[in-house]
Amino acid sequence: MLNNLKHNIFLLGLILFFNGQFVFSQEQGKLLFNDHWEFVKADHITTLEALQAAPVDELSWKSVNLPHDWSVEGPFSSEWASGTGFLPGGIGWYRKKFDLKALDENSEYELYFDGVYKNSEVWINGHYLGKRPNGFIAFFYEIGEYLQPTENEIIVKVDHREYADSRYYTGSGIYRNVYLITKSPIHFKTWGVFFSTPEVSSEKAMVKVQVDIKSSHEKTTAVQIKARLLDASNEVAATEFGSFVPAGDENHEALYMAVDRPKLWSPDDPNLYKLEVSLWADGQLLDKYVDQVGFRSIRFDADEGFFLNGENMLIKGVCIHHDAGTFGAAVPKAVWAKRLETLKDLGCNAIRMSHYPHQDYIYELCDEMGFMVQDEAFDEWERGKNKWIEGWNVGTPGNDGSYDAFAEWGHRDVQDMVLRSRNHPSIIMWSVGNEIDYPNDPYSHPVLDEGRNPQIYGKGYQKDNPPASQLGPLAEGLVAAVKAVDTTRPVTAALAGVTMSNHTSYPEALDIVGYNYQEYRYQEDHEAYPDRVIYGSENGDALSAWQAVTENKHIASQFLWTAFDFLGEARPWPVRSSGAGIIDMAGYPKPDFYFRKSLWNAAPMVYLGVTDKEENVHRRRRIQDSWTGEEGEEKWVAVYANVDEVELWLNGESLGRKAIEYSSEGMPGWPVIFEKGTLKAVGFNNGEEVAAYEINSPGKADHLEVSMDEGESGIVLMDIELQDKEGNRVLSDDRDIQFEFDGSAKLLGLESGDLSSHEDYRADHRKTYQGRLRAYIQKDAASKVKISTKGLQTIKLKME
């Protein structure tokens, strides 16, 4: 199994050669097809004919491996749009030449893209395969009839000329995985195996496996379908079923199994099983599907909230976008694995994939690490939203977007989102839209002249805007499209204009209704609509927003906006990224991360941050995790903790002990006269010391401290920190850090977390931000790396 990805397996003895290199052999029907592509940015070439007619010396093709995002290569410029990070769009062309030495005319082949942003068009050996406008949706084409043993060429056009087409960073190009899928003439359709559990308890579970079989064979064929389920070491259930497939047609069957005492999947115990489904005819294996699956039950209740496996629980969720600073949208799996580890430490148990389907491997990580998922399809439907050009809520917005393809593609897009990911136990709901009902952006209703509307564009009712009454019928169509392919999960949407939508049929079209920043409506709407399941689908970081969950039994969740800083949705230039996250783009937690951890994580903890005003303590703003100042200056020390009491010490002298109580009127803190040295907090439960945290006054930068963490596929995450002689991080003396390599290791990117940096993300050097820098390195074999900065000793490391 390749990278634990679901795939069809049969092809015994198949050997593929690409550019003369041995790539793959034996029993792999889904081949990762990312290497040895070429790319050219050519905004003036809009047709394949023009591309082919262009003089050889006019186009500068460069070798790339996928995933590839050309926008993040920059440069940053104020001529582009703040919404998408002041980075360019345009037209890009990709091509890949390959030989298929073992081409089998009796086999079928598919070219599978996990996402191409956007308006992709694909050709194979000059034959047009099709177009897919949506840049976030996976799609595939049958290509077998066009293949030849030698000299095959794939060409992909990507059209992102409408660079200001989003409220957030999208990226540009083939920025997700590509696969070549090989199948026998009789096979399981791609996305054609569906695992579900109609009954689940800790004592027994019933399994239903639906299969869609397709045949291009000229005769009706008798087939045998076998399914088995395995835990880490044993087969726990198996069954088989005899059927047939009509000549040149399809058949749909269902198999059933019972499992005694299943190990249930949950965030604390993300137990997974291996599902194997095979297809046979005359004793010959035709196709085999392998996937990881899990057992869990989900239930939302209008009065009691959310239940997982029969247990009432709170959903402590975060919203994420798909980018990661230096990588743009083409983020390696190892980088997201590290990011999710940080969310686990936070106490987070759920992720909202805002506002589109994300990379395929993120769902696998959520299965394996234990995160419940809301998967989301759209940020707009058949009408466009405002897209900010000069800065968030600044100037005149644009109106380019994805809405122009919705009428033709909307239902298929949402179904393909579901079909691709419906076997993931982590997914607990499907969302058909985010803030489609943002008041006056574009829909409007007379009720906007009344009441309270925390999110609204413009003032009051805009009679010339499209009526909000259109939302209900559109939602009904999308919900029906989802339920046509999966009825095992509720369908939802995240509402921004609840006041307005309550006067339409939109909420009633949904199984459960997400409220964005509408905590004040939780109780009154629960009373007005007692059968409506309400949950927080996007929320701010205020203490009151979390108390609205803990103090209202019928509210199941909070999805914090956001987990990580992200490219785009920026303030005016020179800022080019959003600072909404509690973790920066380099993956370093901010002070507010620890406030959230004190709410969400039961393990005893205490954290100290320093600011200059009491007001900042209460607002949780301008907090810094370093003890710096002028002698005799009054500082304010913020304390985030989940213990009973905290005692504060300065240079060994106690400054008193306080009970830890959070309040909307104020947060715990101390006024402290600055004195250089060590500030320490000790946390107590029932009088017993259970946690401690200290910060020190840093001296001058003395050296670089380097730590490394190797992830999947040999990707090394290297952290560089400016430290003084005692090992304290120096925040106020940032330096440009240079990298040099001897060997096969390759620098993938550098990220500091600075929201306003316009440094080249492809450069081999970058300035630290608040004393830190993260490097991402591809290590294939033993290599040496030299890390240097002016005025400090050079670091030389050997990477084994």
C-alpha positions in Angstrom: 0.0 0.0 0.0 1.5 3.3 -1.1 1.6 6.0 1.7 -1.4 4.3 3.3 -3.6 5.7 0.6 -6.7 3.9 -0.6 -6.2 2.3 -3.9 -7.1 -0.5 -6.2 -4.6 -3.3 -6.4 -4.2 -6.1 -8.9 -1.6 -5.7 -11.7 0.7 -8.6 -10.9 4.1 -8.1 -12.6 3.3 -4.6 -14.0 6.4 -2.6 -14.7 6.3 1.1 -15.6 9.2 3.2 -16.9 9.1 7.0 -16.8 11.9 8.9 -18.5 13.9 5.7 -18.5 13.7 5.3 -14.7 12.3 2.2 -12.9 9.4 3.6 -10.8 7.0 0.9 -9.8 6.3 -2.8 -10.0 3.8 -5.5 -8.8 0.5 -5.2 -7.1 0.0 -1.5 -7.2 -3.0 -0.2 -9.1 -2.8 3.4 -7.8 0.6 5.0 -8.5 1.6 8.4 -7.2 2.4 10.3 -10.4 4.0 13.4 -9.0 7.6 13.3 -10.3 9.2 14.5 -13.5 6.7 17.2 -14.6 7.6 20.5 -16.4 6.0 23.9 -15.8 5.9 27.2 -17.5 4.1 30.4 -16.5 2.7 31.9 -19.7 -0.1 34.3 -19.2 -0.2 35.2 -22.9 -0.8 31.7 -24.1 -4.4 30.7 -23.7 -4.8 27.7 -26.0 -3.0 24.5 -26.6 -2.5 25.4 -30.2 -0.7 28.6 -29.2 1.4 26.6 -26.8 2.4 24.2 -29.4 3.1 26.9 -32.0 5.3 29.0 -29.6 9.0 29.1 -30.5 11.1 26.8 -28.4 13.2 29.7 -27.0 10.1 31.7 -26.0 9.0 29.4 -23.2 11.3 28.6 -20.2 10.0 25.3 -19.1 11.3 24.2 -15.7 11.4 20.8 -14.0 9.0 20.5 -11.1 7.7 17.7 -8.8 4.2 17.9 -7.7 2.4 19.2 -5.7 3.4 22.6 -7.0 1.9 26.1 -6.3 3.3 28.8 -8.5 1.6 31.7 -6.7 3.7 31.3 -3.5 6.8 31.7 -5.7 5.7 35.3 -5.8 6.8 38.0 -5.8 4.6 39.6 -3.3 3.3 42.9 -4.7 0.7 45.5 -3.9 -0.6 45.2 -7.5 -2.3 41.9 -6.5 -5.1 41.3 -4.1 -5.1 41.4 -0.3 -7.7 38.6 -0.2 -5.3 36.1 -1.8 -2.1 37.4 -0.1 -0.8 39.9 -2.6 0.4 37.0 -4.7 0.0 36.5 -8.5 -2.3 34.3 -10.4 -2.2 34.0 -14.2 -2.0 31.0 -16.6 0.3 28.1 -16.0 1.0 25.0 -18.2 2.2 21.6 -17.0 3.4 18.7 -19.1 4.7 15.2 -18.3 6.3 12.8 -20.8 6.4 9.1 -20.0 6.7 5.7 -21.4 4.4 2.8 -20.5 6.4 -0.2 -21.4 3.9 -2.7 -20.0 0.9 -1.1 -21.6 -1.9 -3.7 -21.5 -4.6 -3.1 -24.1 -7.0 -5.1 -21.9 -6.5 -2.9 -18.9 -8.2 0.5 -18.2 -6.3 3.6 -17.0 -7.4 6.7 -15.1 -5.6 9.9 -14.5 -6.6 11.2 -11.0 -6.1 14.7 -9.7 -6.7 15.5 -6.1 -7.1 19.2 -6.9 -5.9 21.8 -9.5 -6.6 25.5 -8.9 -8.3 26.3 -11.1 -10.2 26.0 -14.4 -8.0 23.0 -15.3 -8.0 21.5 -18.8 -6.3 18.3 -19.5 -5.0 16.6 -22.7 -3.3 13.2 -23.2 -1.4 12.6 -26.4 -3.3 15.5 -28.0 -6.8 14.2 -27.0 -8.9 16.6 -24.9 -10.1 15.0 -21.7 -12.1 17.8 -20.1 -12.3 20.8 -17.9 -12.9 21.2 -14.1 -13.5 24.7 -12.9 -13.5 24.1 -9.2 -9.9 24.1 -7.9 -10.6 22.2 -4.6 -12.4 19.2 -6.0 -10.7 15.8 -6.9 -11.5 14.5 -10.4 -10.3 11.9 -12.8 -10.4 10.9 -16.5 -10.3 7.6 -18.3 -7.2 7.6 -20.6 -6.7 4.0 -21.6 -7.8 4.4 -25.2 -5.3 7.2 -25.8 -2.2 5.6 -24.3 0.7 4.1 -26.2 3.7 2.1 -25.0 6.1 5.0 -25.7 6.1 8.7 -25.9 3.0 9.6 -23.9 2.5 13.3 -23.0 0.1 14.8 -20.5 -0.6 18.6 -20.8 -2.5 20.5 -18.2 -3.6 24.1 -18.5 -4.4 26.0 -15.3 -6.2 29.3 -15.6 -6.1 31.6 -12.6 -6.2 34.9 -14.3 -8.9 36.0 -11.9 -6.3 36.3 -9.2 -8.7 38.2 -6.8 -11.3 35.4 -6.9 -11.3 34.4 -3.2 -11.5 35.8 0.3 -8.5 33.7 1.3 -5.4 32.3 -0.3 -6.1 29.6 -2.9 -2.7 28.9 -4.5 -2.3 28.2 -8.3 -1.5 25.1 -10.2 -1.4 21.3 -9.7 -1.0 21.8 -5.9 -2.2 18.4 -4.8 -1.3 14.8 -5.6 -1.8 13.2 -9.0 -2.2 9.4 -9.5 -2.2 7.0 -12.4 -4.8 4.3 -11.7 -4.7 1.0 -13.6 -7.7 -1.4 -13.6 -8.9 -4.6 -15.1 -11.8 -4.5 -17.5 -14.0 -5.5 -14.6 -13.3 -3.4 -11.6 -14.6 -1.4 -8.6 -15.3 2.1 -9.8 -13.2 4.8 -8.3 -14.9 6.0 -5.1 -17.2 2.9 -5.6 -16.6 1.1 -2.3 -18.6 2.6 0.6 -18.1 1.4 4.2 -20.8 2.2 6.7 -21.9 0.9 10.1 -25.7 0.9 10.4 -25.5 -0.3 14.0 -22.6 0.4 16.4 -22.1 -0.2 20.1 -19.2 -1.4 22.3 -20.8 -4.9 22.2 -21.5 -5.3 18.5 -21.4 -3.6 15.2 -23.1 -4.2 11.9 -21.0 -3.4 8.8 -22.4 -2.6 5.3 -20.1 -2.5 2.4 -21.6 -1.1 -0.8 -19.7 -1.7 -4.1 -20.1 -0.3 -7.5 -18.7 -2.6 -10.2 -18.1 -1.6 -13.8 -17.4 -3.8 -16.8 -16.1 -3.1 -20.3 -16.1 -6.8 -21.0 -18.1 -8.0 -24.0 -19.9 -10.7 -22.1 -21.9 -10.8 -18.9 -19.6 -12.1 -16.2 -20.2 -14.0 -13.0 -18.1 -12.5 -10.2 -17.3 -13.2 -6.6 -17.1 -10.3 -4.1 -15.1 -10.9 -0.9 -14.8 -8.6 2.0 -12.8 -8.9 5.2 -12.0 -6.7 8.1 -8.8 -6.8 10.1 -7.5 -5.2 13.3 -3.8 -4.7 13.9 -3.2 -8.4 14.0 -6.2 -10.5 13.2 -9.2 -10.9 10.8 -12.3 -10.0 12.8 -14.9 -10.5 10.1 -15.3 -11.8 6.5 -18.0 -12.5 4.0 -18.4 -13.1 0.3 -21.1 -12.8 -2.2 -21.8 -14.1 -5.7 -23.1 -11.7 -8.4 -22.7 -10.8 -12.0 -21.8 -7.8 -14.1 -23.7 -7.2 -17.4 -21.6 -6.7 -20.5 -20.4 -3.1 -20.8 -22.5 -2.1 -17.8 -22.5 -1.7 -14.1 -23.8 -3.5 -11.0 -24.3 -2.4 -7.5 -24.2 -4.8 -4.5 -24.0 -4.7 -0.7 -22.2 -7.1 1.7 -22.9 -7.3 5.4 -20.7 -8.4 8.3 -21.1 -8.5 12.1 -18.2 -7.6 14.5 -18.3 -8.5 18.1 -16.9 -6.1 20.7 -15.5 -3.6 18.1 -12.8 -1.1 19.2 -14.6 2.2 18.8 -13.0 5.2 17.1 -12.8 8.4 19.2 -10.4 11.4 19.6 -8.9 9.8 22.6 -8.7 6.3 21.1 -8.7 6.6 17.3 -8.9 2.8 16.7 -8.8 1.9 13.0 -9.4 -1.3 11.0 -8.2 -2.4 7.6 -10.9 -3.1 5.1 -10.1 -5.3 2.1 -12.7 -5.9 -0.7 -11.7 -8.0 -3.6 -13.3 -8.9 -6.9 -12.9 -12.4 -8.5 -13.9 -14.2 -11.6 -13.1 -17.9 -12.4 -10.7 -17.9 -9.5 -8.8 -14.9 -10.8 -8.3 -11.7 -8.8 -9.6 -8.8 -10.8 -9.5 -5.9 -8.4 -8.7 -5.2 -4.7 -9.6 -2.2 -2.7 -7.9 -1.5 0.7 -8.8 1.3 3.1 -8.6 2.2 6.8 -12.0 2.5 8.5 -13.4 2.8 11.9 -16.5 2.2 14.1 -18.2 5.1 15.8 -21.7 6.4 16.2 -22.7 10.1 16.0 -25.8 11.8 17.1 -26.8 15.5 17.4 -29.7 16.4 19.7 -31.5 19.7 19.8 -31.6 19.7 23.6 -28.6 17.7 24.6 -25.9 18.6 22.0 -23.5 16.0 20.5 -23.0 12.3 21.3 -20.1 10.2 20.1 -20.5 6.5 20.7 -23.4 7.3 23.0 -21.3 9.7 25.2 -22.3 13.3 25.4 -19.2 15.5 24.6 -18.1 19.0 23.6 -16.6 19.6 20.3 -13.5 21.7 20.8 -12.8 22.6 17.2 -10.6 24.9 15.1 -11.0 26.2 11.6 -8.0 25.7 9.2 -7.1 26.8 5.7 -5.0 24.5 3.5 -1.8 26.6 3.2 1.3 26.6 5.4 3.4 29.8 4.7 6.4 28.9 2.6 4.7 26.0 0.9 1.6 27.9 -0.2 -1.1 25.3 -0.8 1.4 22.6 -1.8 2.1 21.4 1.8 3.8 18.0 2.5 2.0 15.5 4.7 4.8 15.7 7.3 4.2 19.4 7.8 0.5 18.9 8.5 1.3 16.0 10.8 3.5 18.3 12.9 0.7 21.0 12.9 -1.9 18.4 14.1 0.4 17.3 16.9 0.4 20.9 18.1 -3.4 20.9 18.0 -3.5 17.7 20.0 -1.4 19.3 22.7 -3.9 22.2 22.7 -6.7 19.8 23.6 -8.5 20.3 20.3 -10.6 17.3 19.1 -12.2 18.6 15.9 -11.3 20.4 12.7 -13.4 22.4 10.3 -12.0 22.2 6.7 -12.8 25.7 5.9 -14.1 26.5 3.3 -13.5 23.7 0.7 -12.3 20.1 0.6 -8.6 19.9 1.7 -5.7 17.6 0.7 -6.5 13.9 0.7 -3.9 13.0 3.3 -5.2 15.4 5.9 -8.3 13.2 6.4 -6.0 10.2 6.9 -4.1 12.1 9.5 -7.4 13.0 11.2 -8.5 9.4 11.2 -5.1 8.3 12.7 -4.6 11.1 15.2 -8.2 11.4 16.4 -9.8 14.6 15.1 -13.5 14.9 14.2 -14.0 16.7 10.9 -16.5 19.0 9.4 -15.9 18.8 5.6 -17.1 21.8 3.7 -17.8 22.4 0.0 -18.3 26.1 -0.8 -17.8 29.7 0.2 -20.3 30.9 -2.4 -23.0 29.4 -4.5 -24.6 31.0 -7.6 -23.8 34.6 -6.5 -20.4 36.1 -5.9 -19.2 37.6 -2.6 -17.0 40.6 -2.1 -13.3 39.9 -2.6 -11.0 42.5 -1.0 -8.3 44.0 -3.1 -6.7 46.7 -1.0 -7.1 45.2 2.4 -9.8 43.5 4.5 -12.9 45.7 4.4 -10.9 48.5 2.7 -11.6 50.1 -0.6 -13.7 48.8 -3.4 -14.1 45.0 -3.5 -13.9 42.8 -6.6 -16.5 40.2 -7.5 -14.6 37.4 -9.3 -15.1 34.0 -7.9 -16.3 30.4 -8.4 -20.0 31.2 -8.5 -20.1 31.4 -12.3 -19.6 27.6 -12.5 -22.1 26.7 -9.7 -25.2 26.2 -11.9 -23.4 23.6 -14.0 -21.1 22.0 -11.5 -22.4 22.7 -7.9 -24.2 19.4 -7.3 -21.5 17.3 -8.9 -18.8 19.1 -6.9 -20.5 18.5 -3.6 -21.1 14.9 -4.4 -17.5 14.3 -5.5 -16.4 15.8 -2.2 -18.5 13.3 -0.4 -17.6 10.3 -2.6 -13.9 10.9 -2.2 -14.0 11.0 1.6 -17.0 9.2 2.9 -15.1 6.2 4.3 -13.2 8.4 6.8 -14.5 7.8 10.3 -13.2 11.2 11.3 -15.8 13.0 9.2 -18.9 13.7 11.3 -20.8 16.2 9.1 -20.9 17.6 5.6 -21.2 21.3 5.1 -22.7 22.6 1.9 -21.6 26.2 2.4 -19.9 28.9 4.5 -21.6 32.3 5.1 -23.6 32.1 1.9 -26.1 34.2 3.8 -23.7 37.0 4.7 -26.1 39.9 4.9 -26.0 42.1 1.8 -23.0 40.0 0.5 -25.0 39.5 -1.7 -28.4 38.4 -0.3 -30.6 40.8 1.5 -34.0 40.9 3.3 -36.2 43.6 4.9 -35.4 42.2 8.4 -31.9 43.8 8.1 -33.6 47.1 8.9 -34.4 45.6 12.3 -32.8 43.8 15.2 -29.1 42.9 15.7 -26.9 41.8 12.8 -23.3 41.3 13.9 -22.1 40.5 10.4 -23.4 42.8 7.7 -22.1 44.5 4.6 -23.5 48.0 4.2 -26.5 49.4 6.1 -29.9 47.7 6.4 -32.0 46.2 3.6 -30.6 46.5 0.1 -33.6 46.1 -2.1 -31.6 45.7 -5.3 -29.6 42.8 -4.0 -30.8 39.2 -4.6 -33.5 38.1 -2.1 -32.6 35.9 0.7 -35.6 33.7 -0.2 -33.4 32.1 -2.9 -31.2 30.4 -0.2 -33.7 27.8 0.8 -34.3 26.1 -2.6 -30.6 26.2 -3.3 -29.8 24.6 0.0 -32.4 21.9 -0.5 -30.9 20.9 -3.8 -27.4 20.6 -2.3 -28.6 18.6 0.7 -30.4 16.2 -1.7 -27.2 15.8 -3.7 -25.3 14.9 -0.6 -27.9 12.4 0.6 -28.0 10.7 -2.7 -24.5 9.4 -2.0 -24.3 9.4 1.9 -27.1 9.4 4.5 -24.8 8.4 7.4 -23.9 11.9 8.4 -25.9 15.1 8.9 -25.7 17.9 6.4 -25.1 21.4 7.6 -24.0 24.9 6.6 -22.3 27.8 8.5 -24.8 30.7 8.7 -23.6 34.3 9.1 -26.9 36.1 8.8 -29.1 34.0 11.1 -31.5 36.9 11.7 -32.1 37.0 7.9 -32.0 33.3 7.3 -34.6 32.7 9.9 -37.1 34.4 7.6 -36.3 31.8 4.9 -36.5 28.1 4.5 -32.7 27.8 4.5 -32.2 26.6 8.1 -35.0 24.0 7.7 -33.2 22.5 4.7 -30.3 21.5 6.9 -30.1 18.6 9.4 -28.0 20.7 11.8 -27.5 24.5 11.7 -24.1 26.1 12.2 -24.0 29.7 13.7 -21.0 31.9 12.9 -20.3 34.5 15.5 -23.9 34.4 16.7 -23.5 33.2 20.3 -26.0 35.8 21.5 -28.7 34.0 19.5 -28.1 30.5 21.0 -30.7 30.7 23.7 -33.4 32.8 22.0 -33.3 30.6 18.8 -33.3 27.4 20.9 -36.6 28.7 22.4 -38.0 29.9 19.1 -37.0 26.8 17.1 -36.9 23.9 19.7 -36.4 21.2 17.1 -33.4 22.9 15.5 -29.9 21.5 16.3 -27.7 24.6 16.8 -23.9 24.4 17.0 -21.0 26.9 16.8 -19.5 26.6 13.4 -17.1 29.5 13.5 -16.3 31.5 16.6 -14.1 34.2 18.0 -11.6 33.8 20.8 -13.4 35.6 23.5 -14.0 33.8 26.8 -17.7 34.5 26.5 -17.8 32.6 23.2 -16.6 29.5 25.0 -18.9 30.1 28.0 -21.8 30.2 25.5 -20.9 26.5 24.9 -20.3 25.4 28.4 -23.3 27.2 29.8 -25.8 26.0 27.2 -26.4 22.3 27.2 -27.9 22.3 23.8 -24.8 23.8 22.2 -22.3 21.2 21.2 -19.3 23.0 19.9 -17.0 25.8 19.2 -14.9 26.0 16.0 -12.3 28.7 16.7 -11.3 31.1 14.0 -8.5 30.1 13.4 -5.9 27.5 14.4 -3.1 28.9 12.2 -2.2 32.2 10.7 -2.7 31.9 6.9 -1.8 33.6 3.7 -4.4 36.1 2.4 -7.5 37.8 4.0 -4.9 40.4 4.8 -5.0 44.0 6.1 -3.6 46.6 3.8 -0.2 46.3 2.3 2.5 45.6 3.5 0.6 43.0 5.6 0.0 40.0 3.3 -1.3 37.3 5.7 -4.0 36.9 8.4 -2.9 36.9 12.0 -6.1 35.4 13.2 -4.5 32.1 14.3 -3.4 31.1 17.8 -0.4 29.5 16.1 1.8 31.4 13.6 2.6 30.3 10.1 5.8 28.6 11.2 3.9 26.5 13.6 4.9 28.3 16.8 2.1 28.8 19.4 1.3 32.3 20.3 0.4 33.4 23.9 -3.3 33.0 23.1 -2.6 29.3 22.4 -2.0 28.8 26.1 -5.2 30.6 27.1 -7.1 28.2 24.8 -5.1 25.2 26.2 -6.1 26.2 29.7 -9.8 25.9 28.6 -9.5 22.8 26.5 -6.8 20.6 28.0 -7.3 18.9 31.4 -3.6 18.3 32.1 -2.5 20.8 34.7 -0.7 23.8 33.1 0.3 27.4 33.8 1.7 30.0 31.4 3.1 33.5 31.9 3.0 36.4 29.5 4.1 40.0 29.9 2.6 43.3 28.7 2.7 47.0 29.6 -0.9 47.7 30.6 -3.6 46.1 32.8 -6.1 46.6 29.9 -4.0 44.3 27.7 -4.1 41.6 30.3 -7.9 41.7 30.3 -8.2 41.9 26.5 -5.4 39.3 26.0 -3.6 41.6 23.6 0.1 42.6 23.1 1.2 39.7 25.3 4.8 38.6 25.0 6.5 35.5 26.5 9.7 37.3 27.6 10.6 39.1 30.8 12.0 42.4 29.4 11.7 46.0 30.4 13.4 48.9 32.1 14.5 48.7 35.7 11.7 50.1 37.9 9.1 50.0 35.1 5.7 48.6 35.9 4.8 45.6 33.9 1.7 43.5 33.9 1.9 39.7 34.0 -0.9 37.7 32.5 -1.5 34.2 33.8 -3.2 31.4 31.9 -3.8 28.3 33.9 -6.3 25.5 34.6 -5.3 25.0 38.2 -6.9 26.3 41.5 -4.2 28.8 42.4 -0.9 30.3 41.1 1.9 31.7 43.0 4.2 34.2 41.3 7.9 34.5 42.0 10.5 37.1 40.9 14.1 36.1 41.4 13.2 33.7 44.2 10.9 36.2 46.0 7.2 35.4 46.2 4.8 38.0 44.9 1.8 36.3 46.3 -0.7 33.5 45.4 -4.0 34.1 43.6 -7.0 32.0 42.8 -7.3 31.5 39.0 -10.7 32.7 37.9 -11.5 33.7 34.3 -14.2 36.4 33.9 -15.5 38.5 31.0 -14.7 41.5 33.3 -11.1 40.6 33.6 -8.3 38.0 33.4 -5.9 37.0 36.2 -2.7 39.1 36.3 -0.2 40.8 38.5 1.4 44.3 38.4 5.1 43.7 38.8 8.0 46.2 39.0 10.5 45.1 36.4 13.7 43.6 37.7 16.0 41.7 35.4 16.1 37.9 36.1 13.6 35.1 36.4 9.8 35.3 36.6 8.2 32.0 37.7 4.7 30.8 38.2 3.8 27.7 40.2 0.3 26.1 39.9 -1.5 24.4 42.7 -4.5 22.0 42.9 -5.8 21.4 46.5 -2.6 22.9 47.8 -0.3 20.6 45.9 2.1 21.9 43.3 1.1 20.4 39.9 2.6 22.8 37.3 5.2 25.5 36.8 6.4 27.9 34.1 9.2 30.5 34.0 10.5 33.1 31.7 13.8 34.9 31.9 15.3 38.2 30.9 17.4 37.5 27.8 20.8 38.9 27.3 22.6 39.6 24.0 22.4 37.1 21.2 25.2 34.6 21.7 24.5 31.6 19.5 22.1 29.7 17.3 20.3 26.8 18.8 19.1 24.2 16.3 16.7 21.3 16.9 15.4 18.8 14.3 12.3 16.6 13.9 12.2 14.1 11.0 8.7 13.3 9.6 7.3 11.2 6.8 9.2 10.8 3.5 12.5 12.1 5.0 11.2 15.7 5.5 13.1 17.3 8.4 11.5 20.2 10.3 14.5 22.2 11.7 14.0 25.0 14.3 16.6 27.7 14.6 16.5 30.0 17.7 18.6 33.0 18.6 19.7 32.5 22.2 21.8 34.2 24.8 24.6 32.5 26.8 22.0 31.0 29.3 19.8 29.6 26.5 17.1 32.2 26.6 15.4 33.1 23.3 16.3 36.6 22.2 13.3 38.3 20.7 14.6 41.7 19.8 17.7 41.1 17.7 16.5 39.3 14.6 19.1 38.1 12.1 19.3 36.9 8.5 20.0 33.1 8.6 21.9 31.5 5.6 21.7 27.8 4.7 24.3 25.8 2.7 24.1 22.1 1.9 26.7 19.5 1.0 25.0 16.4 -0.3 21.6 15.4 -1.6 19.5 17.3 1.0 17.4 20.1 -0.3 15.9 23.1 1.3 12.2 23.1 0.8 11.4 26.4 2.4 11.9 28.8 5.3 9.2 30.3 7.5 9.5 32.9 10.2 5.8 33.6 10.9 6.2 37.3 10.0 2.9 38.5 8.5 4.5 41.4 6.6 7.7 39.8 5.3 8.1 40.1 1.5 11.2 37.9 1.4 11.5 35.4 -1.4 10.1 32.1 -0.2 12.4 30.3 -2.6 15.6 31.9 -1.2 18.2 30.0 0.9 18.2 32.6 3.6 15.5 34.3 5.7 15.4 36.7 8.7 14.2 35.3 12.0 11.0 36.7 13.6 11.0 37.2 17.4 14.1 35.1 17.5 12.9 32.0 15.6 12.9 30.5 12.2 11.7 27.1 10.9 13.4 25.3 8.0 11.9 22.5 6.0 14.5 20.1 4.5 14.1 17.1 2.2 16.7 14.6 3.3 17.3 11.6 1.0 20.7 10.5 2.3 23.5 11.6 4.6 24.2 15.3 4.0 25.8 18.2 5.7 24.2 21.6 6.4 25.9 24.8 7.4 23.8 27.5 9.1 25.3 30.9 9.6 24.5 34.5 10.5 26.6 37.6 10.8 28.3 37.9 14.2 27.6 34.4 15.6 29.4 31.1 15.2 28.4 29.0 12.2 26.6 25.8 12.9 27.6 22.7 11.0 25.4 19.6 11.2 25.5 16.2 9.7 22.1 14.8 8.7 22.2 11.0 8.7 
